Amino acid sequence: MFLELRHLKSLQAIREAGSLAAAADRLHLTQSALSHQIKSLENYFDTMLFFRKTRPLRFTPAGERLLTLADEVLPRVETLEHNLRRMGAGERGRLHVALECHSCFDWLLPTLNRYRGQWPDVELDLSMGFSFHPLPALYRGDIDAVITSDPEEDFGGVSYSPLFRYEVLLAVPHQHRLAEGGSITPQDLSDETLLTYPVCRSRLDVFSRFLTPAGVEPAQVRSAELTVMLLQLVASGRGVAALPNWALHEAMDPAQVKTLALGEEGLWSTLYVAVREEDRNKPYIDAFIEQAKATSINTLKGIQAL
């Protein structure tokens, strides 16, 4: 391709200045260099670009077509350069967030709304990470952040920023045989129907950190998408559910459901924002993490700030 942006800029300068000499001054070129540049264009396309004996210079039809192209292309290039500089400075970019947490909407949507007002030039999107493994997608660049409680430290190139700590509690109906105690053991669930979100067992703390290490399997496992639905099933005696304490505070009716600790010390977990290591210090990424921390602390009950 022979045509370059500098050719288009030169033609615009000639139109605006009215002569080669004045255009050369604007472009910080010698008149000889500018004349040579225009002559090379005319030789390549085998056509004149303007009538040299008119004052101001008048463009030929071929020159007018190149000027039309310059007027279309150069502003778009300038805008793109400006946006790329802002992206390089961390002021503009894309933030595609994937959730591995069914109960995060109560605080994540307000987080995104506040963030959008502060960073209007960041392209925001949200997807659910339950039907795919989001960390490889994060590494590939398909998404830009993952809300997860299941960090994989051996997955290279990913940085985890802790948001807050929370306790996983067991919800049981008041008439349940376990309701009189304050905590349970893994063996207490061996005869129970355990209600969970539809997530792989390895990504559920009640399995990975409570039941599986003790070699205990519930009698049955059923799942539901919504916290409210899980608690309705609990209240009606269809099973027991292990849920984050903040989700229980928001959705639970204390008159129907009671909560118990998983183990004497309780089962505590940490929620993280995972991003690519090279993106961690970008201002718009850092601002999202800080906004997520602030919103969750101000919104959720029972969590511990980090």
DATA-V736708 format. One record per backbone hydrogen bond with DSSP energy under -1.0 kcal/mol. NH is the residue of the N-H (numbers start at 0). CO is the residue of the C=O. Records with the same first field share a line. If there is no record, write none. Layout:
NH->CO + CO
//
This chain:
7->3
8->4
9->5
10->6
11->7
12->8
13->9
14->10
15->11
16->12
17->13
22->18
23->19
24->20
25->21
26->22
28->23
33->29
34->30
35->31
36->32
37->33
38->34
39->35
40->36
41->37
42->38
43->39
44->40
45->41
46->41
50->57
53->50
56->17
59->48
63->59
64->60
65->61
66->62
67->63
68->64
69->65
70->66
71->67
72->68
73->69
76->72
77->73
78->74
79->75
80->76
81->77
82->78
83->79
84->80
85->81
86->82
87->83
88->84
89->86
90->85
94->122
96->124
97->144
98->126
99->146
103->100
106->103
107->103
108->104
110->106
111->107
112->108
113->109
114->110
115->111
116->112
117->113
118->114
121->118
122->92
124->94
126->96
128->98
137->133
138->134
139->135
141->136
142->136
143->95
144->95
145->273
146->97
147->271
154->151
155->153
158->274
160->272
162->270
164->303
165->268
167->266
168->242
169->259
170->240
171->257
173->255
175->172
178->175
180->177
183->260
187->184
188->185
189->186
191->188
193->219
194->239
195->221
198->196
202->199
203->200
206->203
207->203
208->204
210->205
211->206
214->211
215->210
218->191
219->191
221->193
223->195
229->225
230->226
231->227
232->228
233->229
234->230
235->231
236->233
237->232
239->192
240->170
242->168
244->166
247->243
248->244
249->245
250->246
251->247
255->252
256->252
257->171
259->169
260->181
262->183 + 260
268->165
270->163
271->147
272->160
273->145
274->158
276->156
278->275
281->278
283->89
285->281
286->282
287->283
288->284
289->285
290->286
291->287
292->288
293->289
294->290
295->291
296->292
297->293
298->294
299->295
303->164
//
